[in-house]
Amino acid sequence: MRLSLEKILQQKFAWTAVRIALAWTFLWAFLDKTFGLGYATESSKSWLNGGSPTEGYLKFATSGPLTDFYQSLSGNAAVDVVFMIALLLLGVTLFLGIGLRLAAIGGSLLMLLMWSSGLPPANNPIIDDHIVYMFALIGLALANAGQWYGLGKWWAKTPLVKRFPILG
């Protein structure tokens, strides 16, 4: 079965919209936790003002069989740095449409960790938004969604990506 040009354009638009929406989701979390923009993070508790971007969640929002493990990570500066770098890199790579394979791998790992920190999920016995994000990240990588309205085509032709295709 051949896809019509109209269907192909619809799919490109849909994958691009998912990519940009996820990019903004991760970038916003990074910005709000860094600067305390007053949404999820008050200014006085921002990372720049000495707050921990993971402490509140890990200390008070974890549940299930891994609660003790996640609470033991609460307030750990290394965990904060890794988490914030992950949010920033996911947001930037998705927004630019580059490195979607690594974004899918790293983002899926982050989503699985976040999912496992709150078991069972509050509104469903198995699946929550973290699992949906994980599948969306995988879909973006498999669809090569960075090549549309992004820098993915250019990125794929760089010597770095030709040498290390996982970076594509």
N, C-alpha and C positions, 0 to 999 in steps of 0.2 A: 504494500500500500504506500503510495507516494503522498507526501505531505504537500499541501498547496502553499504558495508563498504567503498567503494570509495566515495560515496556521503557524508557519515557521515564525513569522513576525510576532504573532501573539505569544508564542512560547518564549521568544527572546525577550519580549517586554515583561512577561511574567517572571522569568528567572532574574532579570535585571532588577525588577521591583523587589523581589525577595532579597537579593544581594544588598541593595541599598538600605532596605529596612533593617536587615540584620546588622549592617555596618553601623547605622545610626544607633541601634540598640546598644551595641558594645561601646561605641564612642561616647554616647551619652552617659553610660554608667561610669566610664573612665573620667569624664569631665566633671560629673556631679560629685564623685568621690574625691577627686583631686582638689577641686575649688570650693566644694560645699555650696552648690547653687541653690539649695533650699528645697529640693524635691525629696530625694531619699536621704540626702546628707545635709545637715545644717552647716553653715559656714564655720562655726566654732569647732565642729568635729571633722572638718576636711583634712585630707592627707597633708596639705600644705601647712595647716595649723597644728600639726602633730597628732591628728587622729589616725586611727587604724581603719583602713577601708574594709577589713574583714572581721574585726573584733565583734561588733554588734551581732552580725549574722551568725558567726561561729559560736558565740557564747549563748545567744538567746533563741535562735531560730532553728537550731539543729534538733533532729529527733531520730529515733530508731536505733538500730543495732550499732551504728557507728558514731553515736553521739559523743562518747568519751574521747574517741580519736579526734573528731573535728573540734571539740571544745579545747583539747590540748594544744591545738594550733592557733587558738584565738590570741590576737595581739602579737604574734610572731612577725618581726620585721621582714624576714626573708619571705614568708608566705605573702605578706602584703605586697612586696616588690614583684614577686612572680605573678600574683593575681593581677596587679595593675598593668604590668607589661603585657600579659595575655590579653586583657581587655583592649589596650591600645593597639597592639599588633593585629588582633582580629578585626577591629574597626577599620584600621587603615588599609589592610590588605583587601578586605571585602569592598570597601569604598572604591579603591583604585582598580580592583579586579585582578590583582596579581597574587601569586602564591596561594591559590585556592586549595591546592592539595594539602599543603601544610596547615592552612587555616582549617580545613575539614578535619584533619587528624588532631591537631592541638585543640581546636574548639570542641570537638567531640569528647576528648578526654576531659576538658574543663566542664562540659555539660554533664558528663557522667559523674564526675566528682560532686558537682553541685546537686544533682539528682539524688545521689546516695547520701547526702548530708541531711536529707529530710524525708526519711522513709517511715511509713508509707506516705506518698504524696497526699496533700491535704484534700484535693478534690477528685481524686481518681485512685483506685487501688494500685495502679501500675505506672501510668504515664502522666507526666506534667509538661510544662512548657520547655523544660531543659531537654527532654527527649525529642520534642518537636523541633527545637532549634538544632539539635544534633543531626536529625534526618535532613533538615533544610541545608545545613552545611555540607553534608555528604552529597546531596542532590546538586548543589551549586558546583562542587568540584567535578562531579561526573558529567554535568552538562557543559562544562567549560564556560560558565556564565561570565567570566571576566572578559571574554573576547567581545562582548557586546556592550557598548557605552562604557568601556573601561580600557585599561592599558594591557589587558591580557594578551592580545595578539603581539604587541610590541615586546612584552615581557618574555613570551615564549621564544622569541628569536634572539634573545640576549645570549652571549657566550656562557654566562653563569648558569642559566637554565638549561642550555644545551648540554653542558657538562654534568649538571645535577638536576635531572628532570623532576625530581620530587619537589623542587622549588616552583614548578609551573603552576 
